[in-house]
Amino acid sequence: MPQPGISGRVGNVFAVPRPVPRHDHDAGGDPVLLAAKAELRESVWTELQASAAARFPGAHGRIPNFVGAEVAAERLRTTPEWEAARTVKSNPDSPQWPVRQRALEDGKTVFMAVPRLAEADPFFCLDPDDLADTPRKASSIKGATRSARTVRVSEMEPVELVITGSVAVDGSGRRLGKGGGFSDLEFALAWEAGMIDTETVVATTVHNVQVLDQGSIPTASHDIGLDLIVTPTRIIRCERSDRSPSIRWDELTDDKIRSIPLLAELRGRA
């Protein structure tokens, strides 16, 4: 498997990995905490690569696509939390593609964030009864542009299950993302619009390598905790912590706000 920054062959095709992105370059907040998170990300990404648990194009700089993502999606599918949910909000990353596919197959409406929330209408709405392609194709980023309509947060239906991508998690429900803060922003925006509440279940699918000991992940007050961690081999239910998500304007840089049209609009109203 090609490593970050190293060319490699996939099948009969010679592949050159894309440059490893940095998603925390415009992150705001306590610099000591940000540095600790960045160091932990690098450690987990390296371990995923070393254990051959990461799929092409590699783990570094991403919500890593992991070996067994489909098995984890099937395991999530067996839970009562999944069975009870009619509406799902999911991240757009590759490791959760099998989850989005199965949600559509099971007749659930799927809201998927537009990558980096970079549009004025920042969510795709996928209606399982009105798809231009198969659930597999429609639940990809490319396929969503054919099968979904884009909506504003205020147009979303109440969400019963949130699927979030993770770089690392621990047994207490702490989660580490790739550094851009988009999952927490999405959650805060949906919360303030009344689309997410205290009953909404938050779940992630990860490889076992990404599950760390309890208390291993440093967190800020706005970091959203997990209710459910699902790997290819196990289900971990976490003790729910109090949630009070809100947009932390003092921790958002000007670059971040300018890059997200909805945030720029909200700040203009303030």
C-alpha positions, 0 to 999 in steps of 0.5 A, a space after each residue: 500500500 502506498 505511503 504518504 508522499 510515496 508513489 505506488 502501484 494499485 493493481 495495474 495502475 501506477 498511483 501517485 498519492 495526493 499531497 497530505 492536507 492539513 486541516 488544522 491550519 486555521 484552527 483557533 483555540 488554546 494552542 497547547 490543546 491544539 498541539 496535543 491533538 495534532 501530535 495524537 493525530 500523527 501517532 494514530 495515522 502512523 499506527 494505522 499505516 504501520 498495521 496495514 489498517 488504512 486503505 489507499 491513499 493512506 491515513 495521514 491528513 484524513 478521516 482515514 478509510 480503514 480496512 473493515 469499514 463495510 463490516 463496521 457499517 453492518 455491525 452498526 446496522 444491527 443496533 437498536 439505535 440504527 433501527 429507531 432512526 428514520 433520519 441520519 446526518 452523516 459526514 461525507 468521508 470515505 470510511 462512512 460511505 458504507 454507512 450512508 449506503 446502508 441508511 438509504 437501503 434501509 429507507 432512511 433520509 440522509 443529510 450529508 454535509 457538503 465538503 468543508 461546508 463550502 456552499 450557501 446550502 451546506 447539506 445534501 438531502 438524499 431521499 431514499 425514494 427519489 434517487 437517480 442512482 443506486 444507494 451505493 452511487 448516490 451516497 458518494 460525494 459525486 453521486 450526491 450531486 446527481 441524486 440529492 438536493 442541497 438544503 440550508 440547515 433550517 430546511 433539514 428534518 429533525 435528525 435522530 442519528 448523527 454519524 461522524 468520522 473520527 481519527 481516534 476515539 476513546 472508551 469514554 466517548 471522546 473523539 478526535 477529528 482531523 483538525 478542521 472542526 467541521 463536525 463540531 460546527 455542523 452539530 452546533 449549527 443543526 442544534 441551534 436550528 432545532 434539528 438535533 437535541 439531547 435525544 439525538 444519538 451520535 455514533 462513529 465507525 472506526 478501526 480497532 486501532 483508532 480506539 484508545 484508552 479512556 481519557 487519552 484524547 484531550 478535548 475542549 468544551 465544544 467537542 461533541 462526545 460520542 454515544 456509540 463507537 462501532 468497529 469491525 469487531 465490537 460495539 462500545 456504548 459510551 456514558 452520555 455527557 451533557 451537551 451544550 453545543 454552540 458556535 464558539 465565535 471567539 475560537 473561529 479565525 477570520 479565514 475559517 469564517 470566510 471559507 464557510 458561507 453560512 458562518 459569514 452570513 450569521 456573523 453579518 447578522 450579529 
